[in-house]
Amino acid sequence: MPLRRSSTMLVTLLAIALATMSAAPAQAQVLGPVQGLPNVQVPGVGLPGVVPASPLRSVDDLLRGPLALTRKLQIDALRRSEPRRVDLDPHGAPILRGEFLAIGLSDAQLDAVRALGVNVDRATPADATLGLDFVVLHDTRRRSTARAMRALQRAAPDATFTYQHLYLPAGHADVANATSAATPSSGAPARRVGLVDGGVDPADPALARARIERHGCRTATVSRHGTAVAARLVEGDPDTLYAADLWCGDAVGGATSNLVDALAWMAREHVAVINISLVGPDNPVLARAVQAMIARGHVLVSAVGNDGPAAPPLFPAAYPGVIGVSGVDARDRVLPESGSGEQVDFCASGVVGSGRNALRGTSFAAPIVARKAAQLLDAPREGAAAQVQQQLIDAARPLGAPGHDPRYGYGLLSP
């Protein structure tokens, strides 16, 4: 009888776990051969935690655990670890507490903002490069986010204020086994390609032939996520990789102003194709930066995110002109956690490795498409985004519904 009771309880727990999975958003990443199934144990032991219990030291820690974290769980982990630095905007997106962005402030409005006890950073290089006319504001009086925003809007009602949003990686970070071997060179001519992500490890064998130009940190840091994405982007060739590190070893990174600064750096370096394997909310400053980059002839390729097909569109993939990429498995089936909608232009392999060391996510699909785009464009030129997208459509293998499919886009692009 005790054995029967234990079996009955185990079956009940399995049923609850499966029901919870069907009701909850899809996992952002899945490790191992069992896709998304919680590690249900015998009664009395309990379920393992999926949110890191220790303080977050780097962005890689956001994606640590037996099950990968959805973006919501990443946000929850950040808030628990850094409550004094991380807050939420009215829509639940993570922001830096006490920091705001402003567009179009006149001299008189700047004085009015300073009178509120708000410090104004000097103009960023992105202003001169992309013509954005934005500044970063710091509230020195430690008001609540809502109170500070209301005060800014009253002081300068004609200006545009927004939050300092935080953007998060769209893939798993534990990639030690996935990037340990050198990739044979394809023999193709060297190219220049951009990466906006975490820090890249130049000592990784997969990047042995690449020349890496860094941007974003006073001291070079290494991110497993950024290194894994870079490995797929370079694919063993002697390319010049322009790698912008948004986090600099700090879990609370990926700020909007840093992302915009990285894009402006790519523009100054005339990098034609830029891979972005991170996701976040719509932000008016980022939207203008993306529009400026596309107008200047750059091609932006971005992961669509891993919150599942029912999740709202994530950015920058969902901005017009950006090439959004979803992920598929080894059988060309779309990953269940992959984003879905009009923002999906193409799909590519979102799986790195196999078996228990398998890693997956749209982070790893985007660089495959970015690499294909870089083969078509060696320098920025007017109209390049639309032209390259059409060439990629012609090269893609259609999957899903005819024409544009909300999950597969216009089809599969292979390395």
C-alpha positions as CSV (number, residue, x, y, z in Angstrom):
1,M,0.0,0.0,0.0
2,P,2.7,2.6,0.8
3,L,4.3,1.8,-2.6
4,R,0.9,2.4,-4.3
5,R,0.4,5.7,-2.5
6,S,3.9,6.9,-3.6
7,S,3.2,5.9,-7.2
8,T,-0.2,7.7,-7.1
9,M,1.4,10.8,-5.7
10,L,4.2,10.7,-8.4
11,V,1.7,10.4,-11.2
12,T,-0.3,13.3,-9.7
13,L,2.8,15.4,-9.5
14,L,3.7,14.6,-13.2
15,A,0.2,15.6,-14.2
16,I,0.4,18.9,-12.4
17,A,3.8,19.6,-13.9
18,L,2.6,18.9,-17.4
19,A,-0.5,21.1,-16.9
20,T,1.6,23.9,-15.6
21,M,3.8,23.7,-18.6
22,S,0.9,24.0,-21.0
23,A,-0.4,27.0,-19.1
24,A,2.9,28.8,-18.7
25,P,5.0,30.5,-21.3
26,A,7.4,28.3,-23.2
27,Q,10.8,28.0,-21.7
28,A,13.4,30.4,-23.1
29,Q,15.9,27.6,-23.4
30,V,15.9,23.9,-22.8
31,L,18.9,21.8,-21.8
32,G,19.1,18.1,-22.5
33,P,17.0,15.6,-24.5
34,V,13.8,16.0,-22.4
35,Q,12.4,19.3,-23.8
36,G,11.0,21.5,-21.0
37,L,9.9,18.7,-18.6
38,P,10.4,19.8,-15.0
39,N,12.6,17.5,-13.0
40,V,9.8,16.0,-10.9
41,Q,11.2,13.9,-8.0
42,V,9.7,11.5,-5.5
43,P,7.4,13.0,-2.8
44,G,9.3,14.8,0.0
45,V,12.2,16.0,-2.2
46,G,10.5,18.8,-4.1
47,L,11.2,20.5,-7.4
48,P,14.5,22.2,-8.2
49,G,14.7,25.9,-8.4
50,V,15.3,27.5,-11.7
51,V,16.2,31.0,-10.6
52,P,19.8,31.5,-9.4
53,A,19.7,31.8,-5.6
54,S,23.1,33.5,-5.3
55,P,23.8,37.1,-6.3
56,L,24.0,37.7,-10.1
57,R,27.6,38.5,-11.1
58,S,27.3,38.5,-14.8
59,V,24.7,38.3,-17.6
60,D,25.6,34.6,-18.0
61,D,24.2,34.0,-14.5
62,L,20.8,35.0,-15.7
63,L,20.6,31.8,-17.7
64,R,22.0,29.4,-15.2
65,G,20.0,26.4,-14.0
66,P,18.5,23.0,-14.9
67,L,15.8,24.7,-16.9
68,A,16.4,27.8,-19.0
69,L,14.6,30.9,-17.9
70,T,12.0,32.8,-19.8
71,R,12.5,36.5,-20.1
72,K,10.0,37.0,-17.2
73,L,12.1,34.8,-14.9
74,Q,15.3,36.5,-16.0
75,I,13.7,39.8,-15.0
76,D,12.5,38.4,-11.6
77,A,16.1,37.1,-11.0
78,L,17.5,40.6,-11.7
79,R,15.1,42.3,-9.4
80,R,15.7,40.0,-6.6
81,S,19.5,40.2,-6.9
82,E,19.6,44.0,-7.6
83,P,16.5,45.6,-6.1
84,R,18.2,49.0,-5.7
85,R,19.3,49.2,-9.3
86,V,16.5,47.4,-11.3
87,D,12.9,48.5,-11.5
88,L,10.0,47.9,-13.9
89,D,8.2,50.2,-16.3
90,P,4.4,50.3,-16.3
91,H,4.4,47.3,-18.7
92,G,6.7,45.1,-16.6
93,A,9.9,45.6,-18.7
94,P,13.1,46.0,-16.7
95,I,14.7,49.4,-16.4
96,L,17.6,51.0,-14.5
97,R,16.2,52.7,-11.4
98,G,16.5,56.4,-11.4
99,E,17.6,56.7,-15.1
100,F,15.7,58.1,-18.0
101,L,16.3,59.1,-21.6
102,A,15.1,62.3,-23.1
103,I,14.8,63.4,-26.8
104,G,14.6,67.0,-28.0
105,L,15.2,69.0,-24.8
106,S,15.8,72.7,-25.4
107,D,18.3,74.6,-23.3
108,A,15.5,76.0,-21.2
109,Q,14.0,72.6,-20.7
110,L,17.4,71.2,-19.7
111,D,17.6,73.9,-17.0
112,A,14.1,73.0,-15.8
113,V,15.0,69.3,-15.6
114,R,18.2,70.2,-13.7
115,A,16.1,72.2,-11.2
116,L,14.3,69.0,-10.3
117,G,17.5,67.5,-9.0
118,V,18.1,65.5,-12.2
119,N,21.7,65.3,-13.6
120,V,22.1,65.4,-17.4
121,D,24.8,63.5,-19.1
122,R,26.7,65.1,-21.8
123,A,25.7,64.3,-25.4
124,T,26.8,60.9,-26.5
125,P,28.7,60.0,-29.7
126,A,25.5,58.5,-31.0
127,D,24.1,62.0,-31.3
128,A,26.7,63.1,-33.8
129,T,26.8,59.8,-35.7
130,L,23.0,59.1,-35.9
131,G,21.5,62.5,-35.2
132,L,19.3,61.3,-32.3
133,D,19.5,64.3,-30.0
134,F,19.0,62.3,-26.8
135,V,20.5,62.6,-23.3
136,V,20.7,60.3,-20.3
137,L,19.1,61.7,-17.1
138,H,19.9,60.6,-13.5
139,D,17.4,61.4,-10.7
140,T,19.5,62.3,-7.6
141,R,16.5,62.6,-5.3
142,R,15.7,58.9,-5.4
143,R,12.1,59.3,-6.2
144,S,9.9,56.4,-7.3
145,T,10.1,55.7,-11.0
146,A,6.5,56.9,-11.5
147,R,7.0,60.2,-9.5
148,A,10.2,61.0,-11.3
149,M,8.7,60.5,-14.7
150,R,5.7,62.7,-13.9
151,A,8.0,65.4,-12.7
152,L,10.1,65.3,-15.9
153,Q,7.0,65.4,-18.1
154,R,5.6,68.4,-16.2
155,A,8.9,70.2,-16.4
156,A,9.2,69.7,-20.2
157,P,5.8,68.7,-21.6
158,D,7.0,69.1,-25.3
159,A,10.0,66.7,-24.9
160,T,9.9,62.9,-25.2
161,F,10.9,61.0,-22.1
162,T,11.4,57.3,-21.8
163,Y,13.0,54.7,-19.5
164,Q,16.5,53.3,-19.5
165,H,15.3,49.8,-20.5
166,L,17.5,46.8,-20.0
167,Y,17.8,44.3,-22.9
168,L,18.4,40.6,-22.1
169,P,20.2,37.8,-24.1
170,A,17.9,35.5,-26.2
171,G,19.7,32.3,-25.5
172,H,21.4,30.0,-22.9
173,A,24.8,31.1,-21.7
174,D,26.4,27.8,-20.5
175,V,28.2,27.0,-23.7
176,A,31.6,25.6,-22.5
177,N,31.0,22.3,-24.4
178,A,29.5,24.0,-27.5
179,T,32.5,26.1,-28.5
180,S,35.5,24.1,-27.4
181,A,36.6,22.9,-30.9
182,A,38.0,24.9,-33.7
183,T,35.8,25.2,-36.8
184,P,37.4,24.5,-40.1
185,S,37.6,27.6,-42.3
186,S,35.2,27.7,-45.3
187,G,37.9,29.2,-47.5
188,A,35.7,32.2,-48.2
189,P,37.2,35.7,-48.3
190,A,37.5,37.5,-45.0
191,R,34.6,39.8,-44.1
192,R,33.7,42.5,-41.6
193,V,30.7,41.7,-39.4
194,G,29.3,43.2,-36.2
195,L,28.1,41.6,-33.0
196,V,26.1,43.3,-30.2
197,D,26.1,41.0,-27.2
198,G,28.3,40.0,-24.2
199,G,32.1,40.0,-24.3
200,V,33.8,37.7,-26.7
201,D,36.7,35.4,-25.7
202,P,39.4,35.6,-28.3
203,A,41.1,32.5,-26.9
204,D,38.1,30.3,-27.8
205,P,39.3,27.8,-30.5
206,A,36.3,28.6,-32.6
207,L,37.5,32.2,-33.0
208,A,41.2,31.4,-33.5
209,R,41.3,32.8,-37.0
210,A,39.2,35.9,-36.4
211,R,40.5,39.4,-35.8
212,I,38.4,40.9,-33.0
213,E,37.8,44.7,-32.5
214,R,36.3,45.4,-29.1
215,H,34.0,48.2,-27.9
216,G,32.1,49.1,-24.8
217,C,34.2,48.3,-21.7
218,R,37.3,49.8,-20.1
219,T,38.4,46.3,-19.2
220,A,37.8,43.3,-21.5
221,T,35.4,40.8,-20.1
222,V,34.2,37.4,-21.4
223,S,30.6,36.2,-21.8
224,R,29.9,32.6,-22.7
225,H,26.7,33.7,-24.5
226,G,28.5,36.3,-26.6
227,T,31.3,33.9,-27.4
228,A,28.9,31.2,-28.5
229,V,27.0,33.6,-30.8
230,A,30.3,34.9,-32.2
231,A,31.5,31.4,-33.0
232,R,28.4,30.9,-35.2
233,L,28.8,34.3,-36.8
234,V,32.5,33.8,-37.8
235,E,32.3,30.1,-38.4
236,G,36.0,29.5,-38.4
237,D,36.9,32.1,-41.0
238,P,39.5,34.9,-40.7
239,D,36.8,37.6,-40.5
240,T,37.1,40.9,-38.6
241,L,34.5,40.8,-35.8
242,Y,33.4,44.1,-34.4
243,A,32.2,43.0,-31.0
244,A,30.4,45.5,-28.8
245,D,30.0,44.3,-25.1
246,L,26.8,45.7,-23.5
247,W,27.3,44.1,-20.1
248,C,31.0,44.4,-19.2
249,G,30.7,41.6,-16.7
250,D,27.7,43.2,-14.9
251,A,24.4,41.4,-14.8
252,V,22.7,44.7,-14.7
253,G,23.7,45.9,-18.2
254,G,22.3,45.9,-21.6
255,A,20.9,49.5,-21.1
256,T,19.2,51.2,-24.1
257,S,21.9,53.9,-24.3
258,N,24.6,51.3,-24.4
259,L,22.9,49.5,-27.2
260,V,22.4,52.7,-29.2
261,D,26.1,53.6,-28.6
262,A,27.1,50.2,-29.9
263,L,25.1,50.7,-33.1
264,A,26.7,54.2,-33.5
265,W,30.1,52.7,-33.2
266,M,29.3,50.1,-35.9
267,A,28.1,53.0,-38.1
268,R,31.4,54.9,-37.6
269,E,33.3,51.7,-38.5
270,H,31.2,51.1,-41.6
271,V,30.2,47.6,-40.5
272,A,27.6,46.5,-43.0
273,V,25.8,43.6,-41.2
274,I,25.2,43.6,-37.4
275,N,23.9,40.6,-35.4
276,I,21.9,41.4,-32.2
277,S,21.0,38.4,-30.1
278,L,19.2,40.2,-27.3
279,V,15.6,41.3,-26.8
280,G,13.5,43.8,-24.9
281,P,10.7,46.3,-25.2
282,D,10.0,49.0,-27.7
283,N,11.9,52.2,-26.9
284,P,11.6,55.4,-28.8
285,V,15.4,56.1,-28.6
286,L,16.2,52.7,-29.8
287,A,13.6,52.9,-32.5
288,R,15.1,56.1,-33.9
289,A,18.6,54.6,-33.8
290,V,17.5,51.5,-35.7
291,Q,15.7,53.7,-38.3
292,A,18.9,55.8,-38.7
293,M,21.1,52.7,-39.1
294,I,18.8,51.2,-41.8
295,A,18.6,54.6,-43.6
296,R,22.5,54.7,-43.6
297,G,22.5,51.3,-45.4
298,H,23.3,48.9,-42.6
299,V,21.6,45.5,-42.2
300,L,20.5,44.5,-38.7
301,V,19.7,40.9,-37.9
302,S,18.1,40.1,-34.6
303,A,16.8,37.1,-32.6
304,V,13.0,37.2,-32.1
305,G,13.2,35.9,-28.5
306,N,12.2,32.7,-26.7
307,D,9.0,33.5,-24.8
308,G,6.9,31.4,-27.1
309,P,4.4,32.0,-29.9
310,A,1.8,33.8,-27.7
311,A,4.3,36.4,-26.4
312,P,4.1,40.0,-27.7
313,P,6.8,41.0,-30.3
314,L,10.2,41.8,-28.8
315,F,12.6,44.4,-30.1
316,P,14.8,45.2,-32.0
317,A,13.7,42.3,-34.1
318,A,10.1,43.7,-34.4
319,Y,11.2,47.1,-35.8
320,P,10.5,47.6,-39.5
321,G,13.5,46.8,-41.7
322,V,15.2,44.6,-39.1
323,I,15.6,40.9,-40.1
324,G,14.0,38.8,-37.3
325,V,15.1,35.2,-36.9
326,S,13.4,32.3,-35.2
327,G,15.0,28.9,-34.3
328,V,14.4,25.3,-35.5
329,D,15.7,22.0,-34.2
330,A,17.7,19.3,-36.1
331,R,14.6,18.2,-37.9
332,D,13.7,21.7,-39.0
333,R,10.8,21.9,-36.6
334,V,10.4,25.4,-35.0
335,L,11.5,25.5,-31.4
336,P,8.3,25.7,-29.3
337,E,9.8,28.6,-27.3
338,S,10.6,30.7,-30.3
339,G,8.7,33.9,-30.9
340,S,6.1,34.1,-33.6
341,G,4.5,36.8,-35.8
342,E,5.2,39.3,-38.5
343,Q,8.6,40.0,-37.0
344,V,9.9,36.6,-38.1
345,D,11.6,36.9,-41.4
346,F,13.6,33.7,-41.5
347,C,14.5,30.7,-39.4
348,A,17.8,28.9,-38.8
349,S,19.2,26.2,-36.5
350,G,18.7,27.3,-32.9
351,V,20.4,24.3,-31.4
352,V,24.1,24.0,-30.5
353,G,25.5,20.6,-29.6
354,S,23.5,17.5,-28.8
355,G,22.3,15.3,-26.0
356,R,22.7,16.6,-22.5
357,N,25.0,19.4,-23.7
358,A,22.5,20.7,-26.2
359,L,21.8,24.4,-26.0
360,R,19.0,26.1,-27.9
361,G,17.4,29.5,-28.6
362,T,16.9,32.1,-31.2
363,S,20.2,33.7,-30.1
364,F,22.1,30.9,-32.0
365,A,19.8,31.1,-35.0
366,A,20.3,34.8,-35.7
367,P,24.1,34.7,-36.4
368,I,23.6,32.0,-39.1
369,V,21.3,34.5,-41.0
370,A,23.6,37.4,-40.2
371,R,26.5,35.4,-41.7
372,K,24.5,34.8,-44.9
373,A,23.7,38.5,-45.1
374,A,27.4,39.4,-44.7
375,Q,28.2,37.3,-47.7
376,L,25.9,39.5,-49.7
377,L,27.0,43.0,-48.4
378,D,30.5,44.2,-47.9
379,A,29.8,47.8,-47.1
380,P,26.7,49.8,-46.1
381,R,24.7,51.2,-49.0
382,E,21.3,52.9,-49.4
383,G,18.5,50.4,-49.6
384,A,20.6,47.5,-48.5
385,A,18.2,46.1,-45.9
386,A,15.4,45.5,-48.4
387,Q,17.8,44.3,-51.1
388,V,19.6,41.8,-48.8
389,Q,16.3,40.5,-47.4
390,Q,15.0,39.8,-50.9
391,Q,18.2,37.9,-51.8
392,L,17.8,35.9,-48.6
393,I,14.2,35.1,-49.4
394,D,15.3,33.8,-52.8
395,A,17.9,31.6,-51.0
396,A,15.7,30.3,-48.2
397,R,14.0,26.9,-48.2
398,P,10.3,27.4,-47.5
399,L,8.8,25.8,-44.4
400,G,5.3,26.2,-43.0
401,A,2.6,28.1,-44.8
402,P,3.1,29.4,-48.3
403,G,4.7,32.8,-48.5
404,H,5.3,34.3,-45.1
405,D,4.7,31.9,-42.1
406,P,4.5,33.5,-38.7
407,R,6.8,30.9,-37.1
408,Y,9.2,30.1,-40.0
409,G,9.2,33.4,-41.8
410,Y,10.1,33.1,-45.5
411,G,12.0,29.9,-44.8
412,L,15.1,28.2,-43.5
413,L,18.6,29.5,-44.1
414,S,21.4,27.0,-43.4
415,P,25.1,27.7,-42.7
